[in-house]
Amino acid sequence: MAEKAILFDTTKCMACRACQVACKQWNELSAETTKCEGTYENPPDLSHKTWVKINFTETERNGSPAWLFSRQACMHCTDAACVKVCPPKALSHHELGMVTYDKDLCTGCGYCVDACPFHTPRTNRNLITGIAKMEKCVMCTTPGLDRVGNGLEPACVKTCPPLALQFGDRDTLVNEGKSRVSALAAKGYSNAYLYGENELGGLHVLYVLDDSPQVYGLPVNPKISGVTVATQSVIQPAGMLLGGLTIVGLGLNFMVAREAKLAKEPGRAKKEK
């Protein structure tokens, strides 16, 4: 089955933020309390109830001020740090390539938050129970709200007025993205780039950029940190081993203590003789 992806064309985005509204509506996410910060950009960041956000970057082009618009949400990496470090395996890869999430398995440990090179996952802690849960975009694959599994586009793609978002087979979108980048280069955008084709094994959200990634606030060469690798290959296995040894030790301690107690019972020694 062909992997799916979203192609985001920054040159078509007009920052209407219809994608933000559609995401909230479809995924039944509540609104944020915001305030005017001198820009139409809001809310200020992703949160447990805001899974996609359009970022505004003020820059200068040809001596005049200009705005650049970019999409902030889960990138659905092939080599996903969040999947690697999640102890209860609440995060996993869907058969279509995107990173899905089983909220019931999440323990709120926050490893995914620290590991993600794009700083996407967000956690929310219940002040009464103390239980924390992570939240992020799952590309509309949540059970009961699964658009993709029912042959539909993700809500953000469906609602995008300028067609800056496109959903389809990843290979097809990579070719489309390359074509658009070539067209931009022909128009003089020498730094035009297709972001996500190769980064972290290939992202399932691809960006057509008319300038370099750092201009749009994207890491130039995103990598999984050494701490993440150590967590997966050393710390977690060692923790499981120590946990197992602790259980065995407690069991042996119980058996020894029980035998000692029985040995002190009146009449036991005579009976054994």
ABEGO torsion letter per residue (X at the ends): XBBBBBBBBAAABAGAGAAAAAAAAAAGBBBBBBBBAGBABOBABBBAABABBBBBBBBBBGGBBBBBBBBBBBAGBABBAAAAABAAGABBBBAAGBBBBBAAABAGAGAAAAABAAGABBBBBBAAAGBBBBBBBAGGABBGABAAAAGBBBAAAAABAAGABBBEBAAAAAAAAAAAAAAAAAAGBAABBBBGAABGGEBABBBBBABBAAAAGBBABBBBBAAAAAAAAAAAAAAAAAAAAAAAAAAAAAAAAAAAAAAABBGAAAAAX
